Amino acid sequence: MAKDVQLYALSTCVHCKNAKKFLDEQGVDYECTYVDRLSGEERQQAIDEVKKNNPNLSFPTMLIGDKCVVGFKKDEIQDALEKI
C-alpha cells in the first residue's frame, strides 16, 4: 500500500519536529522529506511539490490523502488522518 501521508519539513524547524513526533506517536506510516537537506533537481522537485499545495512554501507542509495541512495543527492533522 502506498503511503498516504507525506511530510515536507525543514531539519531545523521546531514545528516540523513536533509534527513528526505527533505522527510517530499516532503510529502513522508516513514519508518525511527534509527539503533543506536536498540539493539540485531533487530539491527543486520537492519545492515544486510543496508549492502546488502551499504557494507560501512554509513548513511543515503535510499531505494527508487529498488534504493539505500547513503548519503543526494537531486537530486538522488528526481530522485528516481519520479520513484516509
ABEGO torsion letter per residue (X at the ends): XBBABBBBBBAABAAAAAAAAAAAAAGBBBBBBBAAABBEAAAAAAAAAAAAABAAGBOBBBBBEABBBBEBBAAAAAAAAAAX
